[in-house]
Amino acid sequence: RRRSKKSSMAGGVSGGASGGRRRASKKSSKKGSKKMKRGLNPKMAKYQEFKDRSPIDIPMYIGGQKVTSAHKKALTMPHDHQHVLGYYNQGDASHVAAAIDAALAAKSAWAALPWQDRAAVFLRAADLLAGPFRDRMNAATMLAQSKNVFQAEIDAACELIDFFRFNVQYMTQIYSEQPESLPGMWNRLEYRPLEGFIFALTPFNFTSIAANLSAAPAMMGNVVVWKPAETQIYSAQVIMELFEAAGLPAGVINMVTVSGQAAGDVIFAHKDFAGIHFTGSTGVFRQLWKDIAGNIENYRSYPRIVGETGGKDFVMVHSSANAAEVATALSRGAFEFQGQKCSAASRAYIPASLWPAVKEILVAQVNSFKQGSPEDPSNFVNAVISERAFDRIAGYIDYVKSQPDAEIITGGTYDKSVGYYIAPTTVVTTNAKFRTMVEEIFGPVLTIFIYPDAQYPETLELVDQTSEYALTGSIIATDRYAIQLANEKLMHAAGNFYINDKPTGAVVGQQPFGGARGSGTNDKAGAAMNLMRWTSARTIKETFVPPADYRYPFLG
């Protein structure tokens, strides 16, 4: 068994909360810069190096060629949106077509390569990421996705290393699954790659997910056209450099930086489209499914559709819970990485008897958060990803302020003058179906509903029925009967269900990740069942001594 995230995290730096909330000033940033230049932390030193260098030009990667275009678009830091890190080359439909051609040209050789050699590429990528690429990947993620050093380390380094290593283990297990053979015959299963190419459409919030959505199908012998989110392109380049350094052949994974429409118009009309590996919004995923269905008769095979989408992740609390444990699960689960994790807690149900104690601790914890640039490792929260996200989240906060059945007990402020900063905001409502209890916000906003202790069973029904999503959720309780009841009532409310923990932090090899209902196809990234989706099994039966006469013994 490969080492888990815990072991691959050796040397990680925790970003705990301390001090009063403050916006990182220019003065404090300069102090942080001086400390980094003295080399106190190699991760921060690489951050400063990348920040201080001249803006870079990020190409598309098509068939082993670095392709540029005349249309350059700036990539900036969310926590300092006037600071340009680089420019990416915006492509068009011709680049998408070229990427498909390059992928299909590479397909036969890559599929024919012994699986052990494919595995070696990704095992080498894991070791390179654990070594010389680690600080580069973390720094790029911190700068362009505004993650603190701890959040970057557990994502861009640890989780991606684990994806590479565990997926090799799962691939080995899949290939070893073979049917029985009776005397005189040999039965076997050949796990073929899909016939065509895979489209990987990836999100901004996890560098590891962006890499895995292209790497997992490739590991199984497929070729990939990859479109990263615009706000993740800066670290996507480091991923492509990692693949290249690991010896991934040209054309196996091709990265195009194009609009969604440019990609979709070409890809979904191509007869060799074989599948999509997606993480993103529910609305986009549903539209993609419709687009694929509209072209279904044109494809060589029925495409595999694998997607993890939205969530309205819950924390359900029983009166037997410990108040400090509840408050900590909420403060971490809702506000780490500014609430931009797919699994982030965004609604909570707390019994009235426990609420005063939970409120006191939760407010104190959230008000102690430091907020600012990742450049200061003591900042617990940073900026949201973009102005578009900022405006959407601020709109929800303004809505809450205008409603009589809700109050804000932490945060409620926002400022985008320097960076896209939104204070971690906690809302308490008397309306169990309040808008922010139902709709996905994808930002640092947690809404809490206080319920009568005696209505625990009814509140479980409420949790199950409130949202269209079913990604993650947790129950916090000491009473074992209460835990079991929640486990039964919330069976379909979450694909990842946590007992006495926050609903975030799934680890590859330990908690395979994915949800159902409006949250996706539940094909569990970080598990063998995901890799199985990228194979098309062929059953082969070989008879050693074939019969030479048509007559069976019963014919005499």
C-alpha positions in Angstrom: 0.0 0.0 0.0 1.3 3.4 -0.9 1.8 6.0 1.8 -1.2 8.1 2.6 -1.5 11.9 2.5 -0.4 12.0 6.2 3.0 10.6 5.3 3.4 12.6 2.1 2.7 15.7 4.1 5.9 15.5 6.0 7.4 19.0 6.3 4.0 20.8 5.8 3.4 24.1 7.6 0.2 24.6 9.5 -1.6 27.9 9.0 -3.5 28.3 12.3 -5.6 31.2 13.3 -4.3 33.8 15.7 -4.6 37.5 16.4 -7.4 39.9 15.3 -8.8 39.9 11.8 -6.9 42.4 9.6 -6.3 43.1 6.0 -2.7 42.5 5.1 -1.2 45.9 4.6 1.7 46.9 2.3 3.8 47.3 5.5 3.1 43.8 6.8 3.7 42.4 3.3 7.1 44.0 3.1 8.0 42.5 6.5 6.9 39.1 5.2 9.1 39.6 2.1 12.2 40.3 4.2 11.6 37.2 6.2 11.2 35.0 3.1 14.3 36.4 1.5 16.2 35.2 4.6 15.1 31.7 3.6 13.1 30.8 6.7 10.7 28.6 4.6 11.6 27.2 1.2 7.9 27.2 0.2 7.6 30.9 0.9 11.0 31.6 -0.8 9.7 30.0 -4.0 6.5 32.0 -3.6 8.5 35.2 -3.4 10.6 34.2 -6.4 7.6 33.6 -8.6 5.9 36.8 -7.4 9.0 39.0 -8.1 9.8 37.6 -11.5 8.6 39.3 -14.7 5.2 38.2 -16.0 5.6 34.9 -17.8 4.0 33.7 -21.1 2.0 30.5 -20.7 1.5 28.5 -23.9 -0.9 25.8 -24.9 0.6 22.3 -25.0 -0.4 20.5 -28.1 1.3 17.4 -29.4 4.5 18.2 -27.5 4.6 21.8 -29.0 4.2 25.0 -27.0 1.6 26.9 -28.9 1.0 30.6 -28.6 -1.6 32.9 -30.0 -2.0 36.6 -30.7 -4.6 37.0 -28.0 -2.9 37.3 -24.5 -4.9 37.5 -21.3 -3.5 38.5 -17.9 -3.4 36.2 -14.9 -3.4 38.1 -11.6 -3.3 37.3 -7.9 -6.8 37.2 -6.2 -5.3 38.8 -3.1 -3.6 41.6 -5.2 -5.5 41.8 -8.4 -3.3 44.6 -9.9 -0.3 42.3 -9.8 0.1 40.4 -13.1 1.8 37.0 -12.7 1.7 36.2 -16.4 -0.3 36.0 -19.6 -1.9 33.0 -21.1 -2.5 32.5 -24.8 -6.2 32.3 -25.6 -6.9 29.8 -28.3 -9.8 29.1 -30.6 -11.6 26.2 -32.3 -8.5 25.5 -34.5 -6.4 24.8 -31.4 -9.0 22.4 -30.0 -9.1 20.6 -33.3 -5.3 20.4 -33.3 -5.3 19.1 -29.8 -7.7 16.3 -30.7 -5.6 15.4 -33.8 -2.5 15.3 -31.6 -4.2 13.1 -29.0 -5.5 10.6 -31.6 -2.0 10.5 -33.3 -0.5 9.5 -29.9 -3.2 7.0 -29.0 -2.0 3.8 -30.6 1.5 3.9 -29.2 0.4 5.0 -25.8 -2.3 2.4 -25.5 0.1 -0.3 -26.7 2.7 0.6 -24.1 2.9 -2.0 -21.3 0.8 -0.8 -18.4 3.9 -1.0 -16.2 5.6 1.6 -18.3 2.6 3.9 -18.1 2.6 3.4 -14.4 6.3 4.3 -14.2 5.6 7.7 -15.8 3.1 8.7 -13.0 5.2 7.1 -10.2 8.1 9.2 -11.5 5.8 12.3 -11.5 4.9 11.6 -7.9 8.6 11.5 -6.8 9.4 14.6 -8.8 6.5 16.4 -7.1 7.6 15.2 -3.7 11.0 16.6 -4.5 12.1 19.3 -7.0 8.6 20.3 -8.1 7.0 20.5 -4.7 7.8 24.2 -3.9 7.1 25.3 -7.5 3.6 23.6 -7.5 2.8 25.0 -4.0 4.0 28.5 -4.9 2.0 28.6 -8.1 -1.1 27.5 -6.3 -0.7 30.0 -3.5 -0.1 32.9 -5.9 -2.8 32.3 -8.5 -5.5 30.6 -6.3 -4.9 32.4 -3.1 -4.3 29.4 -0.9 -2.3 29.7 2.3 0.8 27.5 2.6 -1.0 24.7 4.5 -3.9 24.6 2.0 -1.6 24.6 -0.9 0.6 21.8 0.6 -2.3 19.4 1.3 -3.7 20.0 -2.2 -1.0 20.7 -4.8 1.6 18.5 -3.3 0.2 15.9 -1.0 -3.1 15.0 -2.6 -1.6 15.0 -6.1 1.3 12.7 -5.0 -1.3 10.4 -3.5 -3.5 10.4 -6.7 -0.5 9.3 -8.7 0.6 6.6 -6.4 -2.7 5.2 -5.3 -4.0 5.2 -8.8 -1.1 3.0 -9.9 -2.1 0.6 -7.1 -5.7 0.7 -8.2 -4.7 0.1 -11.8 -2.7 -2.9 -10.7 -5.8 -4.3 -8.8 -8.0 -3.8 -11.8 -5.7 -5.5 -14.3 -5.3 -8.4 -11.8 -9.1 -9.1 -11.8 -9.4 -12.0 -14.1 -12.1 -14.7 -14.7 -12.0 -18.4 -13.9 -10.7 -20.8 -16.5 -11.8 -24.4 -16.7 -9.6 -27.2 -18.0 -9.0 -26.9 -21.7 -9.5 -23.2 -21.9 -8.1 -19.8 -20.9 -10.4 -16.9 -20.1 -9.1 -13.4 -19.6 -10.2 -9.8 -19.5 -8.4 -7.2 -21.4 -9.0 -3.7 -20.0 -8.8 -1.6 -23.1 -8.7 2.2 -23.1 -11.8 3.8 -24.6 -12.0 4.2 -28.3 -11.3 7.9 -29.0 -10.2 10.7 -26.7 -11.2 12.0 -23.3 -12.1 15.6 -22.5 -10.9 16.8 -19.1 -12.7 19.9 -17.9 -11.3 21.0 -14.6 -11.9 23.5 -11.8 -9.9 26.3 -10.1 -10.1 25.2 -6.5 -7.8 22.1 -6.4 -4.6 21.9 -8.3 -4.6 18.1 -7.6 -8.1 17.6 -9.1 -7.1 19.5 -12.2 -4.1 17.2 -12.7 -5.9 14.0 -11.7 -8.9 14.6 -14.1 -6.4 14.4 -17.0 -4.0 11.9 -15.5 -6.4 9.2 -14.4 -7.8 8.4 -17.9 -4.2 8.7 -19.3 -2.9 6.2 -16.8 -5.5 3.7 -18.2 -4.1 4.1 -21.7 -6.4 7.0 -22.9 -5.4 10.2 -24.5 -6.7 13.5 -23.3 -7.6 17.0 -24.3 -7.5 19.2 -21.1 -9.1 22.6 -20.6 -8.2 24.0 -17.2 -10.2 26.8 -15.5 -8.9 30.2 -16.5 -8.0 31.0 -12.8 -6.0 27.8 -12.5 -3.9 28.1 -15.7 -0.9 29.5 -13.8 -0.4 26.2 -11.8 -1.7 24.2 -14.8 1.5 25.1 -16.6 3.6 23.6 -13.7 1.5 20.4 -14.0 2.3 20.2 -17.7 6.0 20.8 -16.9 5.8 18.0 -14.4 4.3 15.6 -16.9 7.0 16.4 -19.4 9.7 15.9 -16.8 8.2 12.5 -15.9 8.5 11.3 -19.5 4.9 11.5 -20.5 4.9 11.1 -24.3 3.9 14.1 -26.5 0.2 14.2 -27.3 -1.0 12.0 -24.5 -2.3 15.0 -22.5 -2.8 18.2 -24.5 -3.6 21.5 -22.7 -5.7 24.1 -24.4 -6.6 27.5 -23.0 -9.9 28.3 -24.8 -13.4 29.4 -24.0 -15.9 26.7 -22.9 -17.9 27.3 -26.0 -14.9 27.0 -28.3 -14.0 23.6 -26.7 -17.5 22.3 -26.6 -18.4 23.2 -30.2 -15.5 21.1 -31.5 -15.2 18.3 -29.0 -18.9 17.3 -28.7 -19.3 17.3 -32.4 -16.3 14.9 -32.9 -17.0 11.3 -33.7 -14.1 10.1 -31.6 -15.2 11.9 -28.4 -15.2 9.0 -25.9 -15.8 10.6 -22.5 -15.6 13.6 -20.2 -14.0 13.9 -16.8 -15.5 17.0 -15.1 -15.5 18.9 -11.9 -17.4 22.2 -11.8 -20.9 23.6 -11.4 -24.1 21.6 -11.6 -25.6 24.0 -14.2 -22.6 23.6 -16.6 -22.5 19.8 -16.1 -26.2 19.5 -17.0 -25.8 21.5 -20.1 -22.8 19.4 -21.2 -24.9 16.3 -20.7 -27.6 17.8 -22.9 -25.0 18.7 -25.6 -23.6 15.2 -25.6 -27.1 13.7 -25.8 -27.8 15.9 -28.7 -24.9 14.3 -30.6 -25.2 10.8 -29.4 -25.9 9.2 -32.8 -22.7 10.7 -34.1 -20.2 9.1 -31.7 -18.3 5.9 -32.3 -19.2 4.7 -28.8 -21.5 5.9 -26.0 -19.3 8.5 -24.2 -18.5 8.0 -20.5 -19.7 10.9 -18.5 -18.0 11.3 -15.1 -18.6 14.5 -13.1 -18.4 15.9 -9.6 -20.5 19.1 -9.4 -22.0 21.3 -6.7 -22.8 20.9 -3.1 -24.7 22.4 -0.2 -22.8 20.5 2.4 -24.3 20.2 5.9 -23.3 19.8 9.5 -26.0 18.1 11.6 -25.6 18.5 15.4 -27.3 16.5 18.1 -27.8 17.8 21.7 -25.2 15.2 23.0 -22.4 16.8 21.0 -19.5 18.7 22.5 -19.8 22.5 21.8 -16.1 23.1 21.2 -16.0 20.3 18.7 -19.0 21.6 16.9 -17.6 25.1 16.7 -14.3 23.9 15.4 -15.9 21.7 12.8 -17.9 24.7 11.6 -15.0 27.3 11.6 -12.6 25.0 9.8 -15.2 23.2 7.6 -16.9 26.4 6.4 -14.0 28.9 6.1 -10.8 27.1 5.2 -9.8 28.2 1.7 -12.5 30.8 1.9 -15.3 28.3 1.7 -14.3 27.4 -1.9 -13.9 23.6 -1.3 -16.5 21.4 -3.0 -17.1 19.9 0.4 -17.2 23.1 2.5 -19.8 23.3 5.2 -22.4 25.9 4.2 -25.4 25.0 6.3 -25.7 23.7 9.9 -28.5 22.5 12.1 -27.8 23.0 15.9 -30.1 22.1 18.8 -31.3 25.1 20.9 -29.9 23.8 24.1 -26.4 23.6 22.6 -26.5 26.8 20.6 -25.4 29.4 23.2 -22.2 27.5 24.0 -21.5 26.8 20.3 -22.2 30.4 19.3 -19.8 31.8 21.9 -16.9 29.6 20.8 -17.6 29.9 17.1 -17.8 33.7 17.1 -14.5 33.8 19.1 -12.8 31.5 16.7 -13.9 33.2 13.5 -13.2 36.7 14.9 -9.6 35.5 15.7 -8.9 34.6 12.0 -6.3 36.6 10.3 -7.1 37.4 6.7 -4.7 38.6 4.0 -2.1 37.5 1.5 -0.7 33.9 1.5 2.6 35.7 1.8 2.0 35.9 5.5 1.8 32.3 6.7 -0.2 33.3 9.8 -3.2 34.3 7.7 -5.8 31.6 8.1 -8.0 32.9 5.2 -7.1 34.7 2.0 -9.0 36.1 -1.0 -11.8 34.5 -3.1 -10.7 33.5 -6.6 -12.0 36.3 -8.8 -14.1 39.4 -9.1 -17.0 37.4 -10.5 -17.0 35.2 -7.5 -16.6 38.2 -5.2 -19.6 39.9 -6.6 -21.7 36.8 -6.4 -20.9 36.1 -2.8 -21.3 39.8 -1.8 -24.7 39.7 -3.4 -25.7 36.9 -1.1 -24.4 38.9 1.9 -26.4 41.9 0.9 -29.5 39.8 0.5 -29.1 38.4 4.0 -28.8 42.0 5.4 -32.2 42.9 3.8 -34.1 40.0 5.3 -36.0 40.1 8.6 -35.6 36.3 9.3 -31.8 36.2 9.3 -28.9 37.9 11.1 -25.2 38.0 10.6 -23.1 37.2 13.7 -19.6 37.2 12.1 -18.3 38.9 9.1 -20.7 40.5 6.6 -18.1 42.8 5.2 -16.2 42.7 1.9 -13.6 44.8 0.1 -12.1 44.4 -3.4 -10.0 47.5 -3.5 -6.8 45.5 -3.3 -7.8 41.9 -3.4 -11.1 40.0 -3.4 -11.5 39.8 0.3 -14.7 38.7 2.0 -14.8 38.3 5.7 -15.9 34.9 6.9 -19.6 35.3 7.3 -21.9 33.4 9.7 -25.7 33.8 9.2 -28.3 32.6 11.7 -31.8 32.2 10.4 -35.2 31.2 11.7 -36.3 30.0 8.3 -35.1 26.4 7.6 -35.6 27.1 3.8 -33.8 30.4 3.8 -32.1 31.1 0.5 -28.6 30.7 1.9 -29.6 27.3 3.4 -30.6 26.0 0.0 -28.5 27.6 -2.7 -24.8 26.9 -3.3 -22.7 30.0 -2.7 -19.2 28.6 -3.0 -17.7 31.2 -0.7 -17.1 32.0 3.0 -20.8 32.0 4.1 -22.2 29.6 6.6 -25.9 29.6 7.5 -27.2 28.1 10.8 -30.7 27.0 11.7 -31.5 26.4 15.4 -34.0 23.6 16.0 -35.8 22.4 19.1 -34.0 19.5 20.7 -37.0 17.3 20.6 -37.3 17.6 16.9 -34.1 15.8 16.0 -35.8 13.2 13.8 -37.8 15.8 12.0 -34.7 17.9 11.4 -32.9 15.0 9.9 -35.8 14.8 7.3 -35.3 18.6 6.8 -31.6 18.2 6.1 -32.3 15.4 3.5 -35.0 17.4 1.7 -33.7 21.0 1.7 -31.1 20.8 -1.0 -30.9 19.3 -4.5 -27.3 18.3 -3.8 -25.7 15.3 -2.0 -22.0 15.7 -1.8 -20.8 15.8 1.8 -22.3 16.1 5.2 -21.5 15.3 8.8 -23.3 14.3 12.1 -21.7 15.5 15.4 -23.0 13.6 18.4 -22.0 11.4 21.4 -25.3 9.5 21.5 -24.8 6.4 19.4 -28.5 6.0 18.7 -28.6 9.5 17.4 -25.6 8.8 15.1 -27.2 5.6 13.8 -30.5 7.4 13.1 -28.7 10.1 11.2 -26.8 7.5 9.2 -30.1 5.9 8.2 -32.1 9.1 7.5 -29.3 10.8 5.6 -28.2 7.7 3.5 -28.7 9.5 0.2 -28.0 13.1 1.4 -24.2 12.8 1.0 -21.8 10.7 -0.9 -19.1 11.4 1.7 -20.6 11.2 5.2 -18.6 12.1 8.3 -19.2 11.2 11.9 -17.9 13.6 14.5 -15.8 15.5 12.0 -16.1 18.4 9.6 -17.4 17.5 6.1 -14.1 18.4 4.3 -10.7 16.8 4.0 -11.2 13.6 2.1 -7.9 11.8 1.7 -7.0 9.6 -1.3 -7.0 6.0 -0.4 -9.0 6.6 2.8 -12.2 8.5 1.8 -13.0 8.1 -1.9 -14.7 11.3 -2.9 -17.9 12.0 -4.8 -21.6 12.6 -4.4 -24.9 11.9 -6.1 -28.2 13.7 -6.8 -27.3 17.1 -8.1 -23.7 16.7 -7.0 -22.5 14.4 -9.8 -22.2 10.8 -10.9 -20.5 9.6 -7.7 -17.7 7.8 -9.5 -15.3 8.4 -6.5 -12.1 10.1 -7.4 -9.3 8.4 -5.5 -10.7 4.9 -5.9 -10.5 2.0 -8.4 -14.1 2.6 -9.5 -13.1 5.9 -11.1 -10.4 4.3 -13.1 -12.8 1.6 -14.2 -14.8 4.2 -16.0 -11.9 4.8 -18.4 -11.6 1.2 -19.6 -13.7 -0.9 -22.0 -13.2 -4.5 -21.0 -12.9 -7.2 -23.7 -13.5 -10.8 -22.7 -11.2 -13.3 -24.5 -11.7 -17.0 -24.4 -9.1 -19.3 -25.8 -9.9 -23.0 -26.4 -6.8 -25.2 -26.4 -8.2 -28.3 -28.1 -11.3 -27.3 -30.2 -13.8 -30.0 -31.0 -13.6 -31.6 -34.5 -17.1 -32.9 -34.7 -20.4 -31.1 -34.3 -22.2 -33.9 -32.5 -22.6 -33.7 -28.7 -22.4 -36.9 -26.6 -26.2 -36.9 -26.0 -26.7 -37.4 -29.8 -25.1 -40.9 -29.5 
